[in-house]
């Protein structure tokens, strides 16, 4: 059973930056497709970024709303994935989660990101 722990959230002003971390532990097999999701009050959880490993190549993908502002990456040796968020907007305010897209685990607690002046 894999567990994901998200961290790095906080309060930031519009235009600011944050880097979120997603650490995987437990019975880890090769996670080849990892997604970052977010959920705002009253809204469903939505995928914002993913990184798919295709052999030697890691292929990132982004929702239109974050394209050009967010960057997903990973350090395989640490079983850790990152989400670099730049030019943050108030509408980015949400709880951010990570999960294996192919074999989803139970959702972690997430990390709160609040963008406000």
PERA-V486887 format. One record per residue. RES is the residue in one letter. SS is DSSP state (@ for helix, = for strand, . for the rest). Layout:
RES:SS ; RES:SS
This chain:
X:. ; X:= ; X:= ; X:= ; X:= ; X:= ; X:= ; X:. ; X:. ; X:= ; X:= ; X:= ; X:. ; X:. ; X:. ; X:. ; X:. ; X:= ; X:= ; X:= ; X:= ; X:= ; X:= ; X:= ; X:= ; X:= ; X:. ; X:. ; X:. ; X:. ; X:. ; X:. ; X:= ; X:= ; X:= ; X:= ; X:= ; X:= ; X:= ; X:. ; X:. ; X:. ; X:. ; X:. ; X:. ; X:= ; X:= ; X:= ; X:= ; X:= ; X:= ; X:= ; X:= ; X:= ; X:. ; X:. ; X:= ; X:= ; X:= ; X:= ; X:= ; X:= ; X:. ; X:. ; X:. ; X:. ; X:. ; X:. ; X:. ; X:= ; X:= ; X:= ; X:= ; X:= ; X:= ; X:@ ; X:@ ; X:@ ; X:. ; X:= ; X:= ; X:= ; X:= ; X:= ; X:= ; X:. ; X:. ; X:. ; X:. ; X:@ ; X:@ ; X:@ ; X:. ; X:= ; X:= ; X:= ; X:= ; X:= ; X:= ; X:= ; X:. ; X:. ; X:. ; X:. ; X:. ; X:. ; X:. ; X:. ; X:. ; X:. ; X:= ; X:= ; X:= ; X:= ; X:= ; X:. ; X:.
